[in-house]
Amino acid sequence: MIADPDFHHCVSSGAVSFTWHCNLEKRMEYDLDSLSRKELQALQKKVAKALDTLDDRERAAALKAAKQAAAAHGFDLSELTGSASAKAKGKSRSKSPAKYRNPTNPDQTWTGRGRKPEWFKKAEENGVDLSTLEI
């Protein structure tokens, strides 16, 4: 387990509480034992949503840092990665076709790659035959 100085976990006399110190010195503290089922489920949804968007947020931060580092050395990031030349030649990466479709909302599809969408996870949890979701 990696120690995170901004996250503290305490257990005392059977009670579990979590404290999270944000960069902006905001503090969120939850005594999980005192929360109702509805409050715990709402918190769980917020955590799941934050985890789902974490990759995008980290990727954006990494890209910004890479662009700044390239600029500090007098380059554009595309010059260093060669991505501009690939785009100029028309060798862009094609999007994978969808493999699964949400039966309750046909507009929602998934290629079977990357993170599983919530509707797919719920279908798995509910024991749905995943072959029925295939397109």
Residue pairs with C-beta under 8 A, 6 or more apart in sequence:
6 20
6 21
6 22
6 23
7 18
7 19
7 20
7 21
8 18
8 19
8 20
8 21
9 16
9 18
10 16
10 17
10 18
10 19
14 33
15 31
15 33
16 32
16 33
17 29
17 30
17 31
17 32
17 33
18 29
18 30
18 32
19 27
19 28
19 29
20 27
20 28
20 29
21 27
22 28
30 43
32 40
35 43
48 118
52 115
52 118
55 115
63 77
66 77
67 77
70 76
70 77
70 79
70 80
76 84
77 83
78 84
86 92
96 111
96 112
96 113
97 111
98 109
98 110
98 111
98 135
99 109
99 110
99 111
99 112
99 134
99 135
100 109
100 110
100 111
100 112
100 120
100 130
100 133
100 134
100 135
101 108
101 109
101 133
101 134
101 135
102 108
102 109
102 117
102 119
102 120
102 133
103 132
103 133
104 119
105 119
108 117
108 119
109 135
110 116
110 117
110 120
116 124
120 133
123 130
123 133
124 130
